[in-house]
Amino acid sequence: MLYLFGLVLAAGFAVSVAAFAGALAQGRAVASAMEAIGRQPEATGRIQFALIIGLAFIESLTIYALLIALFILGPRLPVTAEIIKLLGR
């Protein structure tokens, strides 16, 4: 039972750290892009294109972290009946 608790806690912590880091990275990227557009308004199109590609990469890394956590959890979690039996003890 302790193993199951540790596994779920570790996966949840990993996904939350990935989401937090992704949010910070996206915030910094958008702030830098807005600053660059403010300095060079004529380069807005190129900056926006690079920003959108960068945001997509950041978001994909967060989604990969979620998928890896689900792949780690998936085969190791017991069936619901087994969990109820363990909790009933």
N, C-alpha and C positions, 0 to 999 in steps of 0.2 A: 504494500500500500504506500509505503514511503517512497519507493521508486517511482510509482505513478505520480505522486504529488510532485516530486522533484522534476520529473520529465515535463509535466504540464507547466510548472513554474518557470523552468528554463526556456521553454518554447515561447511562453508569453513574454518573458523578459527580453528575449532576443528580438521578437517582432516589435515590441514597444521601443526598444533602443533604435532599431532600424527606422521606424516611423519618425521618431524624434530627430534623428540625424538627417533624415531626408527632408523634414520640414525646415530645419535650420539651413541646410544647403540650398533649398529652394528660396528661402527668404533672402539669403545672401546673394544668390544669383539675380533675383529680381531687383534687389536694391542696387547692385552694381550695374545692371542693364539700364535702370532708370537714371542713374548718375551719368552713364555714358551717353544716353540719349540727350540728357540735359546739356552736356558739353558739346556734342556734335549732332544737332538735330537732323542734318542732312544724311546721316548714316543710320537712320531709324530702321529702315527695312532690313539691312544686314544684321543689325544688333538684335532685332526681334526674331529673325530667323535663327541665329545662333542661340538665343535665349530659349526658344521653344524646343530646339533639339537638345540642349542641355537639360531642360526640365524633364523631357521625356526620358533621358538616361537616368536622371536621379530617381524619378518615379519608378522606372523599371527595376532599379536596384532594390527599392523598398518592396516591390511585389515579389522579387526573387527571394528576399528574406522570408516573406510570408509563406511562399511555396516550400522553401526548404524546411521551415518549422512544421508545416503540415505533413511533409514527407517523413520527417523524423517521428512525428507523433502518430501518424496513421497506422502503421502495422504494429506498433507497440501498445496501443491502447486496448484494454480488454473489452469484450462485448458488454453491453449494458446489463445483462443478467448477471455476469460475473461481478460487476461493480456493486450491484445491489446486494449480492450475496456477501461480498467483503464488508460492506457497510452494515449489514445486518448482524455481523458477528459481535 
